[in-house]
């Protein structure tokens, strides 16, 4: 299991990736490809149901890939916030117990 420092480092790396010009270019190209695939699907007069499902799946996968860094960043930020809160509760708990024993 990763510790807080490792997760914080991974979060930093993901933010760098999301802001990297190479990733931004790739994401833009993929978004354009998704739109082109949707137009292609709409323009075909007769299309097999399996091809429709395949195209939909491909567009869904491409969209999820484009969204992946942002989703991972959000998940890591939530995990870090929760773990930091739990750590502060654990650190505060012994003090509270010691105080309770004196009374």
C-alpha positions, 0 to 999 in steps of 0.5 A: 500500500502506498504511503502519503508521500508516494501518493502525493508524488503520483498526484504531482506526476499525473498533474504534470502529464495532464498539463504536458503539451504532448498529452494535450495534443493527443487528447485534442486529436482523440476528441476530433476522432471521436467526433469524426466517428460519430459523424461517420456513424450518422452518415451511413444509410444502412449499418449493421447493429454489430458495427453500431455497437463496435463504433459506440464502444470505440468512442466510449473507450476513446472518451474514457482515455481522454478523461483518464488523467482528470479522473485519476487526479480527482480520485487521488486528491480524494484519497489524500484528503481522506487519508490526511484526515484519518491520520490527524484523527489517529494522531489526536486520538491518543491525546484524547484517551490520555486525557480521559484516563486522567479524569 
